[in-house]
């Protein structure tokens, strides 16, 4: 029965990032009366301060690096200078265009989804009812929570003096110096971008090395390149004690081997992790519980501890990237509307970051693979390949991890120009179950960055079985040589 002043719907989706948008569209197309609610603007973190604006800034950094290469190619140009205010204007243009054209808004309207933007915080008042600060009160038969994540905070004295990565993207000018605390994907990306913009950057990591979740070879190579570019990389840095103001801006005080050490910078950006953005939802009123890490507890079907409420995206604590959020949103919607018990399938998910140079990975690291497989490793360096040399980007490598018995590709790890794009090809190979010999026979165009993947596959095939792999390898070799000869004669 409708309640006065309360809108009754079949499904309410809370959060309009990638997971929420896909979930709402799927629900509506399955015939459910669907409402999509977002606290702020349509698009969520991915458009506001995630991949879209970050990639725009990273592209600006790339353009600066490319401009400095022009004299090597006989092109006369002055040293590039950055107008940061104009760059931020471009970031706003890009995010606006993405919101208008690339986030399925027209599809949602066509499917009949009702959505409320800038509705403020939504909170449960009972298991089937929510109210919004600046939006409607809703009663729904089912809910899908897609409120995403937020930067983790530290319970340290002076933490209020620090910024998040989101604040870094919105600075009014490039700071003379920048201290980045946390050297995971976000921290390394912030450090790389602002180093290109001219900041004096210190990258601070308490763990034994940067990029702890990446393959060790990747982490070591990226660390070496960051240092070579002028970034001070501090690893195994001990315990942070406090932040405090100083004439330069902010000072970090940490203990290293029993001694106090300080680092100072104009601005300190803390990027030490990502937590569920659920504080304002009042989930206790809905019977939704958290897991031991503080994320929303879900089962394999993405159902929370309240059976009529589902969750998808970063707040579940699964792989926190856009493509994972999208597939979780789709699955949660399917199960919510149809009452199915489809489990979240295992998927190959490529990961990467737009640093200089880029790095990317898909599948198992070498260390993880060796725990349960007998493996061989093949590595092809970028400086042995024509395309990176042509582009003046010879730094990097492509590394394949292969199961010795099954010849299956277990992992691929890349550092270098176009690494993120190259990882997509590796993901397709792994997802389709290609053996390394089959991958070695794929006729990648020449000269391309994809040749790195092909050449690594050839090396792996030879290591596995020189006698039987020689024919496959020789075919790939001959194709490669023929392409080179053709390129040289044209």
C-alpha positions as CSV (number, residue, x, y, z in Angstrom):
1,X,0.0,0.0,0.0
2,X,1.4,3.4,-0.9
3,X,2.3,5.6,2.1
4,X,1.6,9.3,2.1
5,X,4.7,11.3,1.1
6,X,6.6,8.1,0.4
7,X,7.4,6.8,-3.1
8,X,6.9,3.1,-3.5
9,X,9.1,1.2,-6.0
10,X,10.2,-2.3,-6.7
11,X,13.9,-1.6,-6.5
12,X,16.0,1.3,-5.2
13,X,19.6,1.6,-6.3
14,X,21.7,3.8,-4.0
15,X,24.8,5.3,-5.8
16,X,25.2,6.3,-9.4
17,X,28.7,5.2,-10.1
18,X,29.5,2.4,-12.6
19,X,28.0,-0.3,-10.4
20,X,24.8,1.6,-9.6
21,X,24.2,2.7,-13.2
22,X,24.6,-0.8,-14.6
23,X,22.5,-2.2,-11.8
24,X,19.6,0.3,-12.3
25,X,19.6,-0.3,-16.1
26,X,19.6,-4.1,-15.7
27,X,16.7,-3.9,-13.2
28,X,14.6,-1.7,-15.4
29,X,15.2,-3.8,-18.5
30,X,14.1,-6.9,-16.5
31,X,10.8,-5.1,-15.9
32,X,11.3,-3.8,-12.3
33,X,10.1,-0.3,-11.4
34,X,13.5,1.2,-10.5
35,X,14.8,4.4,-8.8
36,X,18.4,5.4,-8.9
37,X,19.6,7.8,-6.2
38,X,22.9,9.6,-6.0
39,X,24.2,11.8,-3.3
40,X,26.1,14.1,-5.7
41,X,26.5,14.2,-9.5
42,X,25.7,11.3,-11.8
43,X,28.7,9.2,-12.5
44,X,30.1,8.6,-9.0
45,X,33.8,8.5,-8.1
46,X,34.8,7.1,-11.5
47,X,33.8,10.4,-13.2
48,X,34.3,12.8,-10.3
49,X,37.8,12.0,-9.0
50,X,38.6,8.5,-10.2
51,X,39.7,7.1,-13.6
52,X,38.3,9.8,-15.8
53,X,40.0,12.9,-14.3
54,X,43.1,10.9,-13.3
55,X,43.6,9.7,-16.8
56,X,43.1,13.3,-18.1
57,X,45.8,14.6,-15.8
58,X,48.0,11.6,-16.7
59,X,47.5,12.5,-20.4
60,X,48.7,16.0,-19.7
61,X,51.8,14.6,-18.1
62,X,52.3,12.4,-21.1
63,X,52.0,15.4,-23.4
64,X,54.7,17.2,-21.4
65,X,57.0,14.2,-21.7
66,X,56.4,13.9,-25.4
67,X,57.0,17.6,-26.0
68,X,60.4,17.2,-24.4
69,X,61.2,14.5,-27.0
70,X,60.5,16.8,-30.0
71,X,64.1,17.9,-30.6
72,X,65.2,14.2,-30.9
73,X,63.0,14.0,-33.9
74,X,64.2,17.2,-35.5
75,X,61.2,19.3,-34.3
76,X,62.1,22.7,-32.9
77,X,60.0,23.6,-29.8
78,X,60.4,25.5,-26.6
79,X,60.4,23.9,-23.2
80,X,56.7,23.1,-22.3
81,X,55.1,25.0,-19.5
82,X,52.0,24.1,-17.6
83,X,48.9,26.4,-17.0
84,X,47.4,24.3,-14.2
85,X,44.2,26.3,-14.1
86,X,43.6,25.6,-17.8
87,X,44.3,22.0,-17.3
88,X,41.7,21.8,-14.5
89,X,39.3,23.4,-16.8
90,X,40.0,20.7,-19.3
91,X,39.5,18.0,-16.6
92,X,36.0,19.5,-16.0
93,X,35.2,19.5,-19.7
94,X,36.2,15.9,-20.0
95,X,34.2,14.7,-16.9
96,X,31.2,16.7,-18.1
97,X,31.4,15.1,-21.5
98,X,31.7,11.6,-20.0
99,X,28.7,12.2,-17.8
100,X,26.6,13.4,-20.7
101,X,27.6,10.8,-23.3
102,X,29.4,7.8,-21.8
103,X,27.6,6.8,-18.6
104,X,24.4,5.2,-20.0
105,X,22.2,8.2,-18.9
106,X,20.2,8.1,-22.1
107,X,19.8,4.3,-21.8
108,X,18.5,4.8,-18.3
109,X,15.9,7.3,-19.4
110,X,14.8,5.1,-22.2
111,X,14.5,2.1,-19.9
112,X,12.2,4.1,-17.6
113,X,14.6,4.5,-14.6
114,X,13.7,7.4,-12.3
115,X,16.8,9.0,-10.9
116,X,17.4,11.6,-8.3
117,X,20.8,13.5,-8.5
118,X,22.2,15.6,-5.7
119,X,19.8,13.9,-3.3
120,X,22.2,14.2,-0.4
121,X,22.9,11.4,2.0
122,X,20.5,8.5,2.0
123,X,19.8,6.5,5.2
124,X,17.7,3.6,6.1
125,X,14.9,4.2,8.6
126,X,13.8,0.6,8.6
127,X,14.7,-2.4,6.4
128,X,12.4,-1.3,3.5
129,X,12.5,2.5,3.8
130,X,15.1,5.2,3.2
131,X,15.1,9.0,3.4
132,X,17.4,11.4,1.7
133,X,18.7,14.8,2.9
134,X,17.7,16.6,-0.3
135,X,15.6,14.0,-2.0
136,X,12.6,11.7,-1.7
137,X,11.6,9.2,0.9
138,X,11.3,5.8,-0.6
139,X,9.9,2.4,0.2
140,X,11.3,-0.4,-1.9
141,X,10.8,-4.2,-2.0
142,X,14.5,-4.6,-2.6
143,X,17.7,-2.4,-2.6
144,X,21.0,-2.5,-4.3
145,X,23.8,-0.6,-2.4
146,X,26.4,0.9,-4.8
147,X,27.8,3.8,-2.7
148,X,31.4,3.0,-3.5
149,X,34.4,3.7,-1.3
150,X,36.4,6.5,0.2
151,X,40.0,7.2,1.3
152,X,41.1,5.5,4.5
153,X,41.9,7.8,7.4
154,X,44.6,7.4,10.0
155,X,44.0,7.9,13.7
156,X,47.2,10.0,14.1
157,X,47.9,13.4,15.6
158,X,47.8,16.1,12.9
159,X,46.0,13.9,10.3
160,X,43.7,16.8,9.5
161,X,46.7,18.6,8.0
162,X,46.8,16.1,5.2
163,X,44.9,15.7,1.9
164,X,43.4,12.8,0.0
165,X,44.1,12.0,-3.6
166,X,40.7,13.6,-4.4
167,X,42.0,16.9,-2.9
168,X,45.2,16.5,-5.0
169,X,43.2,16.5,-8.2
170,X,41.5,19.7,-7.2
171,X,44.5,21.8,-6.2
172,X,44.5,25.4,-7.5
173,X,48.1,25.2,-8.5
174,X,51.0,22.8,-8.7
175,X,52.7,22.6,-5.2
176,X,56.4,23.2,-5.1
177,X,56.8,20.0,-3.1
178,X,54.5,17.0,-2.5
179,X,54.7,14.2,0.1
180,X,52.7,11.1,-0.9
181,X,52.1,8.7,1.9
182,X,51.2,5.2,0.6
183,X,52.7,3.7,-2.5
184,X,50.0,1.5,-3.8
185,X,48.4,2.2,-7.2
186,X,46.8,5.5,-6.2
187,X,49.9,6.9,-4.4
188,X,52.3,6.0,-7.2
189,X,50.0,7.6,-9.8
190,X,49.7,10.8,-7.8
191,X,53.5,10.9,-7.4
192,X,54.2,10.3,-11.1
193,X,51.7,12.9,-12.3
194,X,52.8,15.7,-10.1
195,X,56.5,14.9,-10.7
196,X,55.8,15.5,-14.4
197,X,54.1,18.8,-13.5
198,X,57.2,20.0,-11.7
199,X,56.6,19.2,-8.0
200,X,59.5,17.9,-5.9
201,X,57.9,14.6,-4.9
202,X,58.7,12.2,-2.0
203,X,56.9,8.8,-2.1
204,X,56.7,7.3,1.4
205,X,55.9,3.7,2.0
206,X,55.9,1.9,5.4
207,X,55.9,-1.6,3.7
208,X,59.1,-3.2,2.4
209,X,58.5,-2.0,-1.1
210,X,56.1,0.0,-3.2
211,X,53.3,-1.7,-5.1
212,X,53.1,-4.6,-2.7
213,X,50.3,-6.3,-4.5
214,X,52.2,-6.3,-7.8
215,X,54.7,-8.8,-9.1
216,X,58.1,-8.1,-7.5
217,X,59.8,-7.4,-10.8
218,X,57.2,-4.8,-11.7
219,X,57.5,-3.1,-8.3
220,X,61.3,-3.0,-8.5
221,X,61.3,-1.7,-12.0
222,X,58.7,1.0,-11.4
223,X,60.6,2.1,-8.2
224,X,63.8,2.4,-10.2
225,X,62.1,4.5,-12.9
226,X,60.5,6.7,-10.4
227,X,63.9,7.4,-8.7
228,X,65.5,8.0,-12.1
229,X,62.8,10.6,-12.8
230,X,63.7,12.5,-9.6
231,X,61.2,11.2,-7.2
232,X,62.5,10.3,-3.7
233,X,61.2,6.8,-3.0
234,X,61.3,5.9,0.7
235,X,60.5,2.2,1.4
236,X,60.3,0.2,4.6
237,X,60.0,3.6,6.3
238,X,58.9,2.4,9.8
239,X,56.0,3.8,11.8
240,X,54.3,7.2,11.2
241,X,54.0,9.0,14.6
242,X,52.3,12.3,13.6
243,X,51.8,15.1,11.2
244,X,52.5,18.7,12.2
245,X,52.7,22.1,10.6
246,X,56.0,23.5,9.5
247,X,57.2,26.6,7.6
248,X,57.2,24.6,4.3
249,X,53.6,23.3,4.9
250,X,53.3,20.0,6.7
251,X,55.8,17.7,8.4
252,X,55.6,13.9,8.7
253,X,57.4,12.5,11.8
254,X,58.2,8.7,11.7
255,X,60.3,6.2,13.5
256,X,63.0,4.4,11.5
257,X,65.1,1.9,13.4
258,X,64.4,3.6,16.7
259,X,65.3,7.1,15.5
260,X,62.9,9.9,14.6
261,X,63.0,11.0,11.0
262,X,61.1,13.9,9.4
263,X,59.9,14.6,5.9
264,X,58.5,18.0,4.9
265,X,56.5,19.2,2.0
266,X,54.1,21.9,0.9
267,X,51.3,19.4,0.8
268,X,50.9,15.8,2.1
269,X,48.6,13.4,0.3
270,X,47.7,10.2,2.1
271,X,46.7,7.3,-0.1
272,X,46.8,4.3,2.2
273,X,43.7,2.4,1.1
274,X,40.1,2.5,0.3
275,X,37.2,1.8,2.7
276,X,33.5,1.3,2.2
277,X,31.5,4.5,1.9
278,X,28.6,3.5,4.2
279,X,28.9,5.6,7.3
280,X,25.7,7.6,6.5
281,X,23.5,4.8,5.3
282,X,22.5,3.6,8.8
283,X,22.8,0.0,7.7
284,X,22.1,-1.3,11.2
285,X,18.4,-0.2,10.7
286,X,18.3,-2.5,7.7
287,X,20.0,-5.5,9.3
288,X,23.0,-5.2,7.0
289,X,26.3,-6.4,8.6
290,X,30.0,-5.7,7.8
291,X,32.8,-8.2,7.4
292,X,35.9,-8.3,9.5
293,X,37.6,-5.7,7.2
294,X,34.7,-3.2,7.5
295,X,33.2,-3.8,4.1
296,X,29.5,-4.8,3.5
297,X,29.2,-8.6,4.0
298,X,27.9,-10.3,0.9
299,X,27.5,-13.9,-0.2
300,X,28.5,-15.3,-3.6
301,X,25.2,-13.9,-5.1
302,X,26.0,-10.4,-3.7
303,X,23.2,-10.6,-1.2
304,X,23.9,-8.9,2.1
305,X,22.9,-10.3,5.6
306,X,19.5,-8.7,4.9
307,X,18.0,-11.0,2.2
308,X,16.3,-8.3,0.2
309,X,19.3,-6.0,0.1
310,X,22.2,-6.5,-2.4
311,X,25.5,-4.7,-2.7
312,X,27.9,-4.2,-5.6
313,X,31.2,-2.4,-6.3
314,X,33.8,-1.0,-3.9
315,X,31.8,-1.2,-0.7
316,X,32.0,-5.1,-1.0
317,X,35.8,-4.9,-0.7
318,X,36.3,-7.1,-3.7
319,X,38.6,-6.1,-6.6
320,X,38.0,-2.3,-6.5
321,X,38.2,-1.3,-10.1
322,X,35.5,-0.1,-12.5
323,X,35.2,-3.2,-14.6
324,X,34.6,-5.3,-11.4
325,X,32.0,-2.9,-10.2
326,X,30.2,-3.1,-13.5
327,X,29.9,-6.9,-13.5
328,X,28.9,-6.9,-9.8
329,X,26.2,-4.4,-10.5
330,X,24.9,-6.5,-13.4
331,X,24.8,-9.7,-11.3
332,X,23.3,-8.1,-8.2
333,X,20.5,-6.6,-10.3
334,X,19.9,-10.0,-12.0
335,X,19.6,-11.8,-8.7
336,X,17.5,-9.1,-7.1
337,X,14.9,-8.9,-9.9
338,X,14.7,-12.6,-11.0
339,X,15.3,-14.1,-7.6
340,X,18.1,-16.2,-9.0
341,X,21.1,-17.5,-7.1
342,X,23.8,-16.9,-9.7
343,X,27.2,-16.8,-8.1
344,X,29.9,-14.2,-9.0
345,X,32.0,-16.1,-11.5
346,X,35.8,-16.0,-11.4
347,X,37.0,-13.6,-14.0
348,X,40.3,-12.4,-15.4
349,X,40.7,-8.8,-14.4
350,X,43.5,-6.7,-15.9
351,X,44.9,-4.0,-13.6
352,X,47.1,-1.1,-14.3
353,X,48.1,2.5,-13.6
354,X,48.9,5.5,-15.8
355,X,52.3,6.3,-14.3
356,X,55.5,7.0,-16.2
357,X,56.2,4.4,-17.3
358,X,52.9,2.6,-17.1
359,X,52.6,-0.7,-15.4
360,X,49.8,-3.4,-15.7
361,X,49.1,-7.0,-14.7
362,X,46.7,-9.8,-15.2
363,X,46.5,-13.1,-13.4
364,X,49.0,-14.4,-10.8
365,X,52.2,-12.9,-9.8
366,X,55.3,-15.1,-10.0
367,X,55.4,-15.6,-6.3
368,X,51.7,-16.5,-6.1
369,X,52.0,-18.9,-9.1
370,X,55.0,-20.7,-7.6
371,X,53.0,-21.6,-4.5
372,X,50.7,-24.0,-6.4
373,X,52.3,-24.5,-9.8
374,X,55.5,-25.6,-11.5
375,X,56.1,-22.6,-13.6
376,X,58.5,-21.1,-16.2
377,X,59.0,-17.4,-16.7
378,X,59.7,-15.6,-19.9
379,X,60.6,-11.9,-20.2
380,X,60.9,-9.7,-23.2
381,X,62.5,-6.3,-22.8
382,X,61.1,-3.3,-24.5
383,X,64.5,-2.1,-25.6
384,X,64.8,-5.2,-27.9
385,X,61.6,-4.2,-29.8
386,X,61.3,-1.8,-32.7
387,X,58.1,0.1,-31.6
388,X,59.3,1.3,-28.2
389,X,62.6,2.3,-29.8
390,X,60.8,4.2,-32.5
391,X,58.7,6.1,-29.9
392,X,61.7,6.8,-27.7
393,X,60.2,4.7,-25.0
394,X,62.5,1.7,-24.6
395,X,62.1,1.3,-20.8
396,X,60.2,-1.7,-19.6
397,X,59.4,-5.4,-20.2
398,X,56.6,-7.9,-20.7
399,X,56.8,-11.0,-18.4
400,X,54.8,-14.2,-18.8
401,X,54.2,-16.8,-16.1
402,X,53.3,-20.2,-17.6
403,X,52.3,-23.5,-16.0
404,X,55.0,-26.0,-17.1
405,X,52.6,-29.0,-17.2
406,X,49.5,-27.5,-18.9
407,X,51.3,-24.7,-20.8
408,X,48.6,-22.4,-19.6
409,X,49.3,-18.7,-19.1
410,X,49.0,-18.0,-15.4
411,X,50.0,-14.3,-15.4
412,X,51.3,-11.4,-17.4
413,X,53.1,-8.4,-16.0
414,X,54.2,-5.4,-18.0
415,X,56.1,-2.2,-17.3
416,X,56.4,0.4,-20.1
417,X,54.6,2.5,-22.6
418,X,51.1,1.3,-23.4
419,X,51.3,-1.3,-20.7
420,X,47.7,-0.9,-19.7
421,X,46.5,-1.4,-23.2
422,X,48.8,-4.4,-23.8
423,X,47.5,-6.1,-20.6
424,X,44.0,-6.3,-22.3
425,X,45.4,-8.6,-25.0
426,X,47.0,-10.8,-22.3
427,X,43.7,-10.9,-20.4
428,X,41.9,-12.1,-23.6
429,X,44.5,-14.8,-24.0
430,X,44.2,-16.0,-20.4
431,X,40.4,-15.8,-20.4
432,X,40.1,-17.8,-23.6
433,X,42.4,-20.5,-22.3
434,X,45.1,-20.1,-25.0
435,X,48.2,-22.2,-24.4
436,X,51.4,-20.2,-24.7
437,X,52.2,-21.9,-28.0
438,X,48.8,-20.8,-29.4
439,X,49.5,-17.2,-28.2
440,X,53.0,-17.4,-29.9
441,X,51.2,-18.0,-33.3
442,X,48.9,-15.0,-33.0
443,X,49.9,-12.7,-35.9
444,X,50.3,-9.3,-34.1
445,X,51.0,-6.4,-36.4
446,X,54.5,-5.1,-36.7
447,X,55.8,-2.8,-35.3
448,X,53.5,-2.6,-32.3
449,X,53.8,-2.9,-28.5
450,X,51.9,-6.1,-28.8
451,X,55.0,-7.6,-30.2
452,X,56.3,-7.7,-26.7
453,X,53.6,-10.2,-25.7
454,X,54.2,-12.3,-28.8
455,X,57.9,-12.5,-28.3
456,X,57.5,-13.4,-24.6
457,X,55.2,-16.2,-25.7
458,X,57.8,-17.4,-28.1
459,X,60.4,-17.5,-25.4
460,X,58.1,-19.3,-23.0
461,X,57.3,-21.9,-25.7
462,X,60.9,-22.6,-26.3
463,X,61.6,-23.0,-22.5
464,X,58.7,-25.4,-22.1
465,X,59.8,-27.8,-24.8
466,X,62.5,-26.8,-27.3
467,X,61.9,-29.9,-29.5
468,X,58.2,-29.5,-30.0
469,X,58.0,-25.7,-29.5
470,X,60.6,-25.0,-32.2
471,X,58.1,-25.2,-35.0
472,X,55.7,-22.7,-33.4
473,X,58.6,-20.4,-32.4
474,X,60.1,-20.5,-35.8
475,X,56.8,-19.6,-37.4
476,X,56.5,-16.6,-35.2
477,X,60.2,-15.7,-35.8
478,X,59.8,-15.9,-39.5
479,X,56.6,-13.8,-39.5
480,X,58.4,-11.3,-37.4
481,X,61.4,-11.2,-39.6
482,X,59.3,-11.0,-42.7
483,X,57.4,-8.0,-41.3
484,X,60.7,-6.3,-40.5
485,X,62.0,-6.9,-44.0
486,X,58.8,-5.6,-45.6
487,X,59.0,-2.5,-43.4
488,X,62.5,-1.9,-44.4
489,X,61.8,-2.2,-48.1
490,X,58.7,-0.1,-48.2
